[in-house]
Structure formats: structure tokens, C-alpha cells
């Protein structure tokens, strides 16, 4: 129960209690006045019935009124305490419902309507979080199973080619080099999968700490594009860059490099061959930096766009051994951008995929 709910409950109980006392006091005054008026219409004699009692009440009217009001206050207070006690019992039962897997709606006495609404909201939020956690855990388990299968594929190829090279002494030099190159390529892929596997087991958003320093973001992006040039070339991708110069940023350099690395890897993995990539880095408004990546690829359905930044979510359901990843890349990217106070969104239509990352004014030197 938050302070606002506590104040609201206290206000309601106080208003109800004071209103009841006021109504009772008015009732006593009205009955006394009405009785006095009726009695004044008649001539009373000492031997009349009720003469002594009514005379005593007339002399002690204020005391009698206060006594009746006090008695009512005690009775009404006990009644209110009973209602509160019953309400507390209902709240105790409702607390157990908060973390129940059942969908039963929490019901409290009408006096606790605000608390009832608040507890139902907490219950719904808990159930949504629990469902999201189960789905994330299931995706993680599925990904571990898929990656265990993917680890076996390059390992089998490496063993096969190296066995062939070792057992066949008369194998031609050209064939030997070819098999060794294939084994090396599969070994590098195996290393990448193992690194992703370790990412799954050790990655924790809650322990991500930023170590900020000034960096020329324009130069960083140029360097990253140069490093990815061989991968772009292997897939026939051409880069059209629109990078504004001298964009300085206060950020965690290593983690920002990881953001660029994840986005560029995503472009390589999910671009059509022999297509164009458009990279834009610019200043928008005053002291805001925006990075936009655009590439030609299979349109991402709307329902998938809603989950694209979730942990262990992958757009490629085929789980290709060449492009398959842990499904952490975009989740890590979003978390890093959020920690820097920025935003990142994904748009997709007409076989275009667009990521828009914006870093706020506070991040710029």
C-alpha cells in the first residue's frame, strides 16, 4: 500500500466517522427540541406520569445529550473497528492471491475499493512479468539446444577434414590447403558460437556499468565500417554512408563499439546479396545524435517487431549455422543505448529494414 492509498483510506474513514457523529448530534438535538416543544404544549402537574423524569431531563439536557452521543460514539467506533478487522482479514487473503497463478480477481469490502484496484493492478503486472520470464527462459533453453546442435556441425566438419589430411599422405598440396582453409573457417565459426554460448550463461543486464569517456563518434563509425568491409564484400553489399564529421559523444566507448558491431552484424546476416546499405550519422535538433542504418532484406512482420529487442529472440527461424546467433545482440544493443539515455527502434516495410538510434542531449559533450 503506497502513501497515497493510505491517505485516501484515512480520509475516507475520518470523513465517515465525523459525519456519523455530526448526524447523531443533530439527531439528538432535533429529538430533544421536538420533545421539549411537545411537552411545552401541555400543562404538567407534579402527580402526572413522567413529570419527575421529564423535569430531570430538562434540567440535565446537555449532560443527557452528551452521554447519548458518547454511547453512540463507542458503539460506532466498535462497529468501525470490526469492519476494519474484517477488511484486514480480506487483505490478508488478497495478499496470497497477488502471486497466485490463478486469474481470480481480488475482491475487498467497498471501503477498500482503491486498495482493491491497486492490488489487482499489482496482480496483473506480476502475472505479465511471470509470463514474460517464462517465455524468456523458454527462448533461452531453446537457444541453448539449437546452439548445442550448431556447435556440433562445424566440429564434425573440422574433424572430418583434419582426419582426411592426416590419413591421406599423398593428398595433393592444393587439396590439402583447401581442406585446411575449410577447417580454419569452421574453427572460427566454432569459436564465435562458443563465445555466444558464454554470453548466454554470463550476461546480466543488472550488472552493466558504464565507464564514460569522450569519443569522436564519426571516426569510430568509419573504423567499424572499415573492419566490416571484407564481410560486406563477401556478400556483395555496397555501403552508402552519410556521416557528419566531428560528432563528439560522452559514452562508454567499448559498449558503444559493441552497439555498432551488433547493428552491422545484423545487417550482414539479414541483407539480400548484392544490395545497398545506407548508413547515416547526423546531429538532429541541438545536441542530439542520430544513427540510421538501412538495408534491403526480408520484411519483418509487425508481430515480430514487437519482440525484436527481447533476449534470445531471433528473426531467422531457420537457425542457419552461418548466421545463427544467441539472440542477445539486439537486446544488448537496446540496453546499452538505454543506459546512455537514448532510444533505438526498428522499422520494416517493402523489404527494407531500418534501425534508428538516438542519443540525447545529456550524452553529448
C-alpha positions in Angstrom: 0.0 0.0 0.0 1.5 3.3 -1.0 1.2 6.6 0.9 -1.4 8.0 -1.4 -3.7 4.9 -0.8 -3.0 5.2 3.0 -4.0 8.9 3.0 -7.1 8.1 0.9 -8.3 5.4 3.3 -7.6 7.6 6.3 -9.5 10.4 4.7 -12.5 8.2 3.9 -12.6 6.7 7.4 -12.2 10.1 9.1 -14.9 11.7 7.0 -17.3 8.8 7.6 -16.7 8.8 11.3 -17.1 12.6 11.7 -20.2 12.6 9.5 -21.8 9.9 11.7 -21.0 11.8 14.8 -22.5 15.0 13.3 -25.7 13.2 12.2 -26.0 11.7 15.7 -25.5 15.1 17.4 -28.1 16.7 15.1 -30.5 13.8 15.7 -30.2 14.2 19.5 -30.7 17.9 19.3 -33.7 17.5 17.0 -35.3 14.9 19.2 -34.7 16.9 22.3 -36.1 20.1 20.7 -39.1 18.2 19.3 -39.7 16.6 22.7 -39.4 19.9 24.6 -41.8 21.6 22.1 -44.4 18.8 22.5 -44.1 18.9 26.3 -44.4 22.7 26.4 -47.8 22.4 24.7 -49.2 20.7 27.9 -49.6 21.9 31.5 -47.8 19.4 33.7 -48.7 18.7 37.4 -46.5 17.1 40.0 -48.6 14.0 40.1 -48.6 13.4 36.3 -46.8 10.4 35.0 -43.3 11.1 33.7 -43.3 14.5 35.3 -40.3 13.8 37.5 -38.3 12.1 34.7 -39.0 14.9 32.2 -38.2 17.6 34.7 -34.9 15.9 35.4 -34.1 15.6 31.7 -35.0 19.3 31.2 -32.5 20.3 34.0 -29.8 17.9 32.7 -30.5 18.1 28.9 -26.9 18.9 27.9 -25.5 16.1 30.0 -28.0 13.6 28.6 -27.2 14.6 25.1 -23.5 14.3 25.6 -24.0 10.9 27.3 -26.1 9.6 24.4 -23.5 11.0 21.9 -20.7 9.3 23.9 -22.5 6.0 23.9 -23.1 6.2 20.2 -19.5 7.1 19.6 -18.3 4.0 21.5 -20.8 1.7 19.6 -20.0 3.2 16.2 -16.2 3.0 16.9 -16.5 -0.6 17.8 -18.5 -1.2 14.7 -15.9 0.5 12.6 -13.1 -1.5 14.2 -15.0 -4.6 13.4 -15.3 -3.5 9.7 -11.5 -2.7 9.7 -10.7 -6.1 11.2 -12.8 -7.9 8.6 -11.2 -5.8 6.0 -7.7 -6.7 7.2 -8.6 -10.4 7.0 -9.7 -9.8 3.4 -6.5 -8.0 2.7 -4.5 -10.9 4.2 -6.3 -13.4 1.9 -5.8 -11.0 -1.1 -2.0 -10.8 -0.5 -1.8 -14.5 -1.1 -3.7 -14.0 -4.3 -1.2 -11.4 -5.6 1.4 -14.1 -6.5 -1.0 -16.9 -7.3 -1.1 -18.4 -10.8 -4.9 -18.3 -10.8 -6.7 -15.5 -12.6 -9.2 -14.9 -9.7 -10.0 -11.2 -9.3 -9.2 -9.8 -5.8 -12.3 -8.6 -4.1 -12.3 -6.4 -0.9 -15.1 -4.6 1.0 -16.4 -1.5 -0.6 -14.5 0.7 1.9 -11.2 -0.6 0.4 -12.1 0.0 -3.2 -9.0 1.9 -4.0 -6.8 -0.7 -2.4 -8.6 -3.4 -4.2 -7.9 -1.7 -7.6 -4.3 -1.2 -6.7 -3.8 -4.8 -5.6 -5.5 -6.1 -8.8 -3.1 -4.0 -10.9 -0.1 -5.4 -9.0 -1.5 -8.9 -9.5 -1.9 -8.4 -13.3 1.6 -6.9 -13.5 3.1 -9.8 -11.6 1.3 -12.3 -13.9 2.6 -10.4 -17.0 6.2 -10.4 -15.6 6.0 -14.0 -14.7 4.7 -14.9 -18.2 7.5 -12.8 -19.8 10.1 -14.5 -17.6 8.8 -18.0 -18.6 8.8 -17.1 -22.3 12.4 -15.7 -22.0 13.5 -18.8 -20.1 11.9 -21.0 -22.8 13.6 -19.0 -25.5 16.9 -19.3 -23.7 16.5 -23.1 -23.3 15.6 -23.4 -27.0 18.5 -21.3 -28.0 20.9 -23.4 -25.9 19.5 -26.5 -27.6 19.8 -25.0 -31.0 23.4 -23.8 -30.4 24.4 -27.2 -29.0 23.3 -28.6 -32.3 25.1 -25.8 -34.2 28.3 -26.4 -32.3 28.3 -30.0 -33.5 28.0 -29.1 -37.2 31.4 -27.2 -37.6 33.1 -29.5 -35.2 32.1 -32.5 -37.3 33.4 -30.8 -40.4 36.7 -29.9 -38.7 37.3 -33.4 -37.5 36.4 -34.8 -40.9 38.8 -32.6 -42.9 41.6 -32.8 -40.5 41.3 -36.6 -40.4 41.4 -36.7 -44.2 44.5 -34.5 -44.2 46.3 -36.6 -41.6 45.4 -40.0 -43.0 45.9 -39.3 -46.7 49.7 -38.8 -47.0 49.6 -38.4 -50.8 46.9 -35.8 -50.9 47.7 -33.0 -53.4 49.1 -29.8 -51.9 46.2 -27.7 -53.4 43.6 -30.0 -51.9 45.4 -30.1 -48.6 45.4 -26.2 -48.5 41.7 -26.2 -49.4 40.8 -28.7 -46.6 42.9 -26.7 -44.1 41.2 -23.5 -45.1 37.8 -25.0 -44.7 38.8 -26.4 -41.3 40.1 -23.0 -40.3 36.9 -21.3 -41.4 34.8 -23.9 -39.4 37.1 -23.4 -36.4 36.5 -19.6 -36.4 32.7 -20.2 -36.7 33.0 -22.7 -33.8 34.9 -20.0 -31.7 32.1 -17.5 -32.5 29.4 -19.9 -31.4 31.3 -20.7 -28.2 31.6 -17.0 -27.4 27.9 -16.6 -27.9 27.2 -19.6 -25.7 29.3 -17.9 -22.9 27.3 -14.7 -23.5 24.1 -16.6 -22.7 25.5 -18.1 -19.4 27.2 -14.9 -18.1 25.2 -12.0 -19.5 23.3 -9.9 -16.9 21.8 -6.6 -17.6 21.7 -5.6 -14.0 25.5 -5.6 -13.6 26.2 -3.5 -16.7 28.2 -0.4 -15.6 29.2 2.5 -17.9 32.7 3.9 -17.9 32.3 7.1 -19.9 34.9 9.0 -21.9 34.9 11.4 -24.8 35.0 9.9 -28.3 34.7 11.1 -31.9 31.6 9.0 -32.9 32.2 9.8 -36.6 35.7 8.3 -36.6 34.5 5.3 -34.6 31.8 4.5 -37.1 34.3 4.9 -40.0 36.6 2.4 -38.3 33.8 -0.1 -37.8 32.8 0.1 -41.4 36.4 -0.5 -42.5 36.5 -3.6 -40.3 33.3 -4.9 -41.8 34.4 -4.2 -45.4 35.5 -7.8 -46.1 32.2 -9.2 -44.8 30.3 -6.6 -47.0 32.4 -7.5 -50.0 31.9 -11.3 -49.5 28.1 -10.8 -49.7 28.2 -8.1 -52.5 27.0 -5.3 -50.2 27.8 -1.8 -51.1 27.8 1.0 -48.5 26.4 4.5 -49.0 27.5 6.5 -45.9 26.3 9.9 -44.8 28.4 10.5 -41.8 28.6 14.0 -40.3 32.1 14.9 -39.2 33.3 15.7 -35.6 30.3 14.4 -33.7 31.7 14.1 -30.1 30.0 11.9 -27.6 30.5 11.2 -23.9 29.9 7.4 -23.7 31.3 4.0 -22.7 33.5 3.5 -25.8 33.7 -0.3 -25.6 30.0 -0.7 -25.2 29.2 1.8 -27.9 31.5 -0.2 -30.2 29.5 -3.2 -29.3 26.3 -1.4 -30.4 27.8 -0.6 -33.8 29.2 -4.2 -34.1 25.8 -5.7 -33.3 24.0 -3.5 -35.8 26.5 -4.1 -38.6 26.5 -7.9 -37.9 22.7 -7.8 -38.1 23.0 -6.0 -41.5 25.4 -8.7 -42.9 23.2 -11.6 -41.6 19.9 -10.3 -42.9 20.6 -8.4 -46.1 19.9 -9.6 -49.5 23.1 -10.3 -51.5 24.3 -7.6 -53.9 22.2 -4.8 -52.3 23.0 -1.4 -50.9 23.4 -0.4 -47.3 22.7 3.2 -46.2 24.4 4.4 -43.0 23.5 7.9 -41.7 25.1 9.6 -38.7 24.0 13.1 -38.0 23.2 15.8 -35.5 19.4 16.4 -35.0 18.0 19.4 -33.3 20.5 20.7 -30.8 23.0 18.3 -29.1 21.2 15.1 -30.3 23.0 12.4 -32.4 21.1 10.0 -34.6 22.3 6.9 -36.3 20.2 5.3 -39.0 21.0 2.0 -40.7 19.0 0.9 -43.7 19.4 -2.4 -45.6 17.4 -4.5 -48.1 16.1 -7.7 -46.5 13.0 -9.7 -45.8 10.3 -7.6 -44.3 10.0 -8.2 -40.6 6.3 -8.8 -39.7 4.7 -6.4 -37.3 4.3 -9.0 -34.6 8.0 -9.8 -34.7 9.0 -6.1 -34.5 7.4 -6.0 -31.0 9.8 -8.6 -29.7 12.9 -7.9 -31.7 14.8 -6.4 -28.8 13.9 -9.2 -26.3 16.6 -11.5 -25.0 17.1 -14.7 -27.1 14.7 -13.6 -29.8 15.9 -14.4 -33.3 14.3 -13.2 -36.6 15.9 -16.1 -38.5 13.8 -19.2 -37.6 15.9 -21.4 -39.8 18.8 -21.1 -37.4 21.4 -21.2 -40.1 24.9 -22.3 -38.9 26.4 -19.4 -40.8 24.1 -16.6 -39.5 22.7 -18.1 -36.3 23.4 -16.2 -33.1 22.4 -16.3 -29.5 19.6 -13.8 -29.9 21.3 -11.4 -27.4 22.7 -8.9 -29.8 19.8 -6.6 -30.2 18.8 -7.0 -26.5 22.3 -5.9 -25.5 22.2 -3.1 -28.0 18.9 -1.7 -26.6 20.2 -2.0 -23.0 23.4 -0.1 -23.8 21.6 2.6 -25.7 19.0 2.9 -22.8 21.8 3.2 -20.2 23.2 6.1 -22.2 19.7 7.8 -22.0 18.9 7.1 -25.7 16.4 5.1 -27.7 16.5 2.6 -30.5 13.6 1.4 -32.7 13.3 -0.9 -35.7 11.1 -0.3 -38.7 10.5 -2.6 -41.7 8.4 -2.3 -44.8 8.7 -3.1 -48.5 11.8 -5.3 -47.9 13.6 -2.6 -46.1 14.9 -2.9 -42.6 15.7 0.3 -40.7 17.2 0.8 -37.2 17.0 4.4 -35.7 19.2 5.1 -32.7 19.0 8.5 -31.0 21.3 9.7 -28.2 20.0 12.6 -26.0 21.5 16.0 -25.3 23.0 14.9 -22.0 25.3 12.4 -23.7 27.0 15.0 -25.9 30.0 17.0 -24.7 
